Amino acid sequence: MLDVTAARVQMDWYKIADRTDPDSTPIHLKSFTVDGATKRMAPATTPVRRRTPVISRWRLVCGR
C-alpha cells in the first residue's frame, strides 16, 4: 500500500496467504517511509492506518 501526504511517503508491504481466496487474510510484512524534510528512506514503526481494508483493495485490483 502506498500512502502519500505532504509530510511523507510511506509504503507498506503485505502478503496474502492464498491469492485465489478473496477471504484470505493479509499479513503485514514491512513498512518504509521517506520524510519530506530529510528525503531519506527509513523503516517505519507501524503500517499506515488503513482507511479501507487491504483485502477490499485487493478485490478491486483482481476483480474478485
Buried (B, 14 or more C-beta within 10 A) or exposed (E): BEBEEEEBBBBBEBEBEEEEEEEBEBEEEEBEBBEEEEEEEEEBEEBBEEEEEBBEBBEEEEEE
